[in-house]
Amino acid sequence: MRVAEDLNATLHTLMSGRQDLYLLGEDVLDPYGGAFKVTRGLSTRFPGRVLTTPISESAITGVASGLALCGDSAIVEIMFGDFAALAFDQLLNFASKSVSMYGSRVPMRMIVRCPVGGGRGYGPTHSQSLQKHFVGIPGLALYEMSHLHDNLAVFEEMLAREEPCVLFEDKVLYTRPMHGVEAPFTVENTGGVARVFLDEQPDCVIVAPGGMAHRALAAMRSLLLEEEIVCTLLVPSRLYPFDVDVPAAPHVFVAEESTAGGTWGAEVAQAVHRAHWGRLAGPVTLIHSADSVIPTAAHLEREVVVDEAVIHRAIREVIRG
């Protein structure tokens, strides 16, 4: 099953089991079923609880926040995650604060789904990865979709938190198959963290969100075959608050698609450095996309967005010098 199909099945299961769950977004009704077809079939099956909306991300998120504040559950689909910036005020000043600012904890069961990332030729305002702009907001949890995690389990975890969550979904994953990694690597999933590894001591650990996982895996393979460098990959489903047990290795790398500066990767780096600095051979290395807008032309986009070659080169330079 491909990732988009698994997401669709997850939403069907959730809405079937939760009569208080609403889904809101632009063009989510059948026959369109959302820009990436993740909501296909839901409005036909649950006509009263799948609500198509005007083009106003702030209004959509505000209505979902109101539903959550009143005790219902809500999932918002932002057609392109870039426009979550228009919902930032609702998330920062209403939804996240509503959990705790009324004197006692208020359950706020809402999830904002944000398709993000380049690689599809959608240009500067439809290809960004804005995760870093949401890090550190009290009462707001951040997750990222992965082909290595069970989507239903991740959604159930987000709803069980009873606080607003943002789920980033890298668009290039929608057509990829779920779960598999190629030999000689093995994958284990424990506590919401997928670990991809070889049965030997790693030379380095790569921490990467779900949208970067397949690129990190490709780099791991080329590093093994060309450089004899053994890597372990950690892919957390929850980005923030960050809580990942990093195995012993002399080098740690964090790969993310955002541009540098105040990023999720920087948050991970300081957490890893604080916990493991005594056994590291050097500082945690951050790997980002170029400091640029994302071009529409495919050959120019490849020069900007971080890929497996960039990850390979960064790790080789640090370990081999």
C-alpha positions in Angstrom: 0.0 0.0 0.0 1.2 3.5 -0.8 1.5 6.2 1.8 -1.5 8.3 0.5 -3.7 5.2 0.4 -2.6 4.3 4.0 -3.4 7.9 5.1 -6.8 7.6 3.5 -7.5 4.3 5.2 -6.4 5.8 8.5 -8.9 8.7 8.1 -11.7 6.3 7.2 -10.9 4.2 10.3 -10.8 7.2 12.6 -14.0 8.8 11.4 -15.8 5.5 11.6 -14.7 5.0 15.2 -15.1 8.6 16.5 -18.5 10.1 16.0 -17.3 13.5 17.3 -14.5 13.8 14.6 -14.8 16.4 11.9 -12.6 16.9 8.9 -12.3 20.4 7.3 -10.5 21.7 4.3 -10.5 23.1 0.8 -11.9 20.8 -1.9 -12.0 17.8 0.4 -15.4 16.7 -0.9 -15.8 13.9 -3.4 -15.2 13.5 -6.3 -12.1 15.6 -5.8 -11.1 14.3 -2.4 -8.4 16.8 -1.7 -5.4 18.0 -3.8 -3.5 14.8 -3.1 -6.6 12.5 -2.9 -6.0 11.7 0.8 -9.7 12.5 1.7 -11.2 10.5 -1.1 -14.5 8.8 -0.2 -14.8 10.4 3.2 -17.5 13.0 2.3 -19.6 10.3 0.7 -19.4 8.0 3.7 -19.6 10.8 6.4 -21.5 13.6 4.7 -22.3 15.6 7.8 -18.8 15.6 9.2 -16.6 16.3 6.2 -16.8 20.1 5.6 -15.5 21.9 2.5 -14.4 25.4 3.3 -13.7 28.8 1.7 -10.0 29.5 0.9 -9.1 30.9 4.3 -6.6 28.8 6.3 -7.1 31.1 9.3 -10.8 30.5 9.2 -10.5 26.8 8.7 -8.1 26.4 11.7 -10.2 28.8 13.8 -13.4 26.7 13.2 -11.5 23.5 14.1 -10.1 25.1 17.2 -13.7 26.0 18.2 -14.9 22.5 17.6 -12.0 21.2 19.8 -12.6 23.7 22.5 -16.3 22.5 22.7 -15.2 18.9 23.1 -15.3 17.6 19.6 -12.3 16.4 17.6 -11.1 18.0 14.3 -8.7 17.3 11.5 -7.7 20.2 9.2 -6.2 19.7 5.8 -4.1 22.7 4.6 -3.9 22.1 0.8 -0.3 23.2 0.8 1.6 23.5 4.0 3.1 26.8 3.0 -0.2 28.4 3.8 -0.2 27.2 7.4 1.6 30.6 7.8 -1.9 32.1 7.4 -3.2 29.9 10.2 -0.2 30.7 12.5 -2.2 33.2 14.6 -4.9 30.7 15.3 -2.3 28.1 16.3 -0.1 30.3 18.3 -2.6 32.6 20.1 -5.8 30.5 20.3 -5.5 26.7 19.9 -2.2 26.0 21.7 -3.0 28.5 24.6 -6.5 27.2 25.0 -5.1 23.9 26.5 -3.9 25.7 29.6 -4.9 29.4 29.9 -8.3 28.8 31.5 -7.1 27.7 34.9 -7.4 24.0 34.3 -6.3 21.8 31.4 -8.8 21.9 28.5 -8.6 19.0 26.0 -8.0 20.3 22.5 -8.2 17.4 20.1 -7.2 18.8 16.7 -4.7 17.9 14.0 -3.6 20.2 11.2 -2.3 18.3 8.2 0.3 20.2 6.1 1.7 18.8 2.8 5.2 20.2 2.6 8.5 19.9 0.7 10.0 20.2 -2.7 10.6 17.7 -5.4 7.4 18.2 -7.2 8.1 21.3 -9.3 5.5 23.4 -7.5 7.7 26.5 -7.1 8.7 28.9 -4.3 5.4 29.2 -2.5 4.1 25.6 -2.7 7.3 23.7 -1.9 8.6 24.9 1.5 9.2 23.0 4.7 8.1 25.3 7.5 8.6 23.0 10.4 11.1 25.3 12.2 8.6 28.1 12.5 6.3 26.0 14.8 9.0 24.6 17.1 8.8 25.6 20.7 5.2 26.8 21.0 3.8 25.6 24.4 0.8 23.3 23.9 1.6 22.6 20.3 3.1 19.2 19.3 4.7 18.6 15.9 4.8 15.4 14.0 6.0 14.3 10.6 4.6 11.6 8.4 6.9 8.7 7.5 6.6 5.6 5.3 8.2 3.7 8.3 5.5 4.5 10.8 1.9 3.2 11.1 -0.2 6.2 10.3 -3.2 5.0 12.4 -1.1 4.7 15.5 0.4 8.2 14.9 -3.0 9.8 14.5 -4.4 8.0 17.6 -1.4 9.2 19.6 -1.9 12.8 18.4 -5.6 12.7 19.4 -4.8 11.1 22.7 -2.4 14.1 23.6 -5.5 16.3 23.8 -3.6 19.2 22.5 -3.2 20.8 19.0 -0.9 18.9 16.7 0.6 19.8 13.4 1.4 16.9 11.1 3.8 17.6 8.3 3.5 15.4 5.2 6.3 15.5 2.7 4.5 15.4 -0.7 7.1 13.1 -2.3 6.1 10.3 0.1 2.5 10.1 -1.0 3.3 7.7 -3.9 5.9 5.7 -2.0 5.2 2.2 -0.6 4.7 1.8 3.2 7.2 0.3 5.6 9.9 -1.4 3.5 13.6 -1.0 3.6 16.0 -2.9 1.3 18.6 -5.3 2.5 21.1 -5.3 4.2 19.3 -2.8 6.4 16.8 -3.7 9.1 14.1 -1.5 10.5 12.6 -1.6 14.0 9.9 0.8 15.4 9.9 1.4 19.1 8.2 4.3 21.0 7.4 6.2 17.8 11.0 6.1 16.5 11.9 4.0 13.5 15.5 2.8 13.6 17.2 1.6 10.4 20.5 -0.2 11.1 23.0 -2.9 10.4 24.1 -5.5 13.0 27.4 -3.8 13.7 28.7 -0.7 15.5 27.8 2.4 13.5 30.3 5.0 12.6 27.6 7.6 12.8 23.9 8.2 13.6 21.6 10.2 11.2 18.5 11.8 12.7 16.0 12.7 10.1 12.2 13.5 9.9 10.0 11.3 7.8 10.2 13.2 4.6 14.0 12.9 4.6 14.1 9.2 5.5 14.3 7.8 2.0 17.0 10.2 1.0 19.0 9.3 4.2 18.5 5.6 3.4 19.9 6.2 -0.1 22.9 8.0 1.4 23.4 5.2 3.9 23.6 2.7 1.1 26.1 4.6 -1.0 28.2 5.4 2.1 28.4 1.7 2.9 29.2 0.6 -0.6 31.6 3.4 -1.6 33.2 4.5 1.7 32.6 1.5 4.1 30.9 3.9 6.5 28.2 2.3 8.6 25.2 4.5 9.6 22.2 4.1 11.8 19.1 6.2 10.9 16.6 7.4 13.5 13.2 8.7 12.2 11.0 10.1 15.0 7.3 10.4 14.3 7.1 13.2 16.8 9.4 16.1 16.1 8.6 18.3 19.1 8.8 17.8 22.0 11.9 15.9 20.9 12.7 12.8 23.0 14.8 10.2 21.1 17.4 7.9 22.6 20.5 8.2 20.3 22.7 5.1 20.3 26.4 5.3 20.9 28.4 6.6 17.9 31.2 9.1 17.5 29.4 11.3 15.0 25.7 12.5 14.8 24.1 14.2 11.8 20.7 15.8 11.5 19.3 16.1 8.0 16.2 18.3 7.3 14.8 20.0 4.2 14.3 23.4 5.7 16.8 26.2 5.3 19.3 26.9 8.1 18.6 29.1 11.1 16.6 28.3 14.2 15.5 24.9 12.9 14.2 21.7 14.4 17.7 20.2 13.6 19.3 22.8 15.8 16.9 21.8 18.7 17.9 18.2 18.2 21.6 19.1 18.1 21.5 20.9 21.4 19.6 18.0 23.0 22.0 15.4 21.7 25.1 17.5 22.6 23.8 18.0 26.1 23.2 14.3 26.6 26.1 12.8 24.8 28.9 15.4 24.4 31.4 13.2 26.3 31.5 10.5 23.7 31.1 12.5 20.5 34.2 13.1 18.3 32.9 16.5 17.3 29.8 18.8 17.2 26.5 17.5 15.8 26.5 18.3 12.1 23.3 19.9 10.6 22.4 19.3 6.9 20.0 21.7 5.3 18.7 22.8 2.0 20.4 25.8 0.4 19.6 29.3 1.6 17.3 30.1 -1.3 13.7 30.1 -2.5 12.8 26.8 -4.3 12.8 27.2 -8.1 10.1 25.6 -10.2 12.4 24.2 -12.8 13.4 20.7 -11.9 17.1 21.0 -12.6 17.3 24.2 -10.5 15.2 22.7 -7.7 17.6 19.8 -7.4 20.5 22.3 -6.8 18.6 23.8 -3.8 16.7 21.0 -2.0 18.8 18.7 0.1 19.1 15.1 -1.4 21.0 11.9 -0.8 24.1 13.3 -2.5 24.2 16.2 -0.1 23.8 13.9 2.9 26.5 11.5 1.5 29.0 14.3 0.9 28.4 15.9 4.3 29.0 12.6 6.2 32.0 11.6 4.1 33.7 15.0 4.7 33.3 14.9 8.4 34.3 11.2 8.9 37.0 10.9 6.2 38.2 14.5 6.5 
